[in-house]
Amino acid sequence: MTNLSRSLILGSSILALAACGPDQIASPGTGGNVIINNPTPSPTPTPTSSASVTPANGCPTIADPQGLTDEGTITGPEGEWRVCATPTRFNTSTTLRQIPGLLYRLPGQVSVGTDGGPAPDASDGFSDTNVELTIEPGVIIFASGSSFLNVTRGNSIDANGTVDRPIIFTSRDNVLGINDDNSSGQWGGVVLSGRAPVTDCVQPGATPGTVACERQVEGAADPNFFGGATNDDSSGSMSYVQIRFSGSVLSGDNELQSLTTGGTGTGTTLSHIQSVNSSDDGVEFFGGFVNIKHLIVAGAEDDSIDTDTGVKANMQFVIAAQRAGIGDTIIEADSNNGLEDQTPRQNTTIANATFIQRKDDDQVVRIRGGTDYGLYNTLIWDASAAGTPCIRLDLSETIRAANAGLDDVGPPRFESVALQCGTNFRDGSGGVTAAQAEGIFDAGAGNNKSYTNSLVNGYLNGTNEDSFMTVFDAATLGSFFETTTFIGAVTSSDDWTQGWTCDSAAIAFGGNTGSCTAIPVFN
């Protein structure tokens, strides 16, 4: 039971993200593994018996000398809230406290610190400002239009909610109560910019993976960059976070997604993140390192999970579900852009995932651009009417043998992967046929091409999933991964979705903070 009163009401930005290619990228990549314990909020929030909100008396004092701007109140279905606008740049380490009846607003492009450049010392002509933005459990932050939050290089975020008080980033329309289940693109999103290696350099002639190779967070009024050569760089920590209705369009394909990372390092910690109705990708990771457990992408209008420009990504316990007739692929990995052999080469590994495709489209999973990719203990279900093929592989570089000199571990890996699609494989570009893709799939152990799902409540493993005979030991993939006794993302005996999630048209988890179209009230 969560400590909040549930509303009964049901329901940019920065990077120009080209839905497909790094040559058009407008979004960035992610990071690592650290435990950060939040201080107990004072006073400790207590549950209320009513969803009626009364505004806080005023805005609190924060450490940043710019302070918060009291913008009066805003009224929605849950009641009347005090609105406190943040500075456009946090120049001093600052804590945003959870205060009953108070919402924070992003008044445009909001930066955490000033970009410290691609190197962790002053050799690049920059100096780190070492600003940390701490966001307490239960804090709700809203924005509109092209507003977004960017954690710049050399600075960090500590946004760690709890299972009963998640941190929520959302839109003004969500607060006003005028959203519905198909609302999207109402503000930018959250961006983490780090200084780990990237490819597809913006600087002509720069060597990929070095401090000379950067990419730009496009669309920002004040240009920001990501990339460098610091593998263990940290952009901070985010956990138990909802990011709703993001992806404001600047122009053309210039959009942001719920969470975008660029060149983040292994010191960055991400877990229990829920993306809801991003108008572009649900999450997009560019370069650097990403280690994330317990990821939910619900209702993204482009790809659910997009990875690019040399990212080394590990993910475990992942749910991606489309809305009916909305979205592109569940997985898009890298692009065919002539830069396929730049290094570091992307290598993404996902274990224990449940993918639910509801859009009649080209494919559910698209792996291309010479990327390395692995899927383990994963369920892929095409629930669209016409039937979308499960897997497409593009380019000979994607399926060639391993070559250490090219940072290439070989063809995509599939182990204990179950497919439920009208057509399991389709031809790709560059001469890769459906038969070749099927041969690569068949080379893995424990795979099933005639799976019929028995998911309970749309996401929990049922009888058919529990009786899947071969479960891959994900712990053999590296220290990040853990051994499980099941395929798919979640079982009824360990339902990690409970408490901190909201319910949308794409997937519902049974209450928790209520509908994603409503604002939970934490007191």
Buried (B, 14 or more C-beta within 10 A) or exposed (E): EBBBBBBEBEBBBBBBBBBBBBEBBBBBBBBBBEEBEBEEBEEEBEEBEEBEBEBBEEBBEBEBEBBBEEBEBBEBBBBBBBBBBBBBBBBBBBBBBBBBBBBBBBBBBBBBBBBBBBBBEEEBEBEBBEBBBBBBBBBBBBBBBBBBBBBBBBBBBBBBBBBBBBBBBBBBBBBBBBBEBBBBBBBBBBBBBBBBBBBBBBEEEBBBBBBBBBBBBBBBEBEBBBBBBBBEBBBBBBBBBBBBBBBBBBEEBBBBBBBBBBBBBBBBBBBBBBBBBBBBBBBBBBBBBBBBBBBBBBBBBBBBBBBBBBBBBBBBBBBBBBBBEBBBBBBBBBBBBEBBBBBBBBBBBBBBBBBBBBBEBEBBBBBBBBBBBBBBBBBBBBBBEEEBBBBBBBBEBBBEEEEEEBBBBEBBBBBBBBBBBEBBBBBBEBEBEBEBBBEBBEEBEBBBBEBEBEBEEBBBBBEBBBEBEEBBBBEEBEEBBBEBEBBBBBBEEEBBBBBBBBBBBBBBBEBBBBBBBBBBBBB
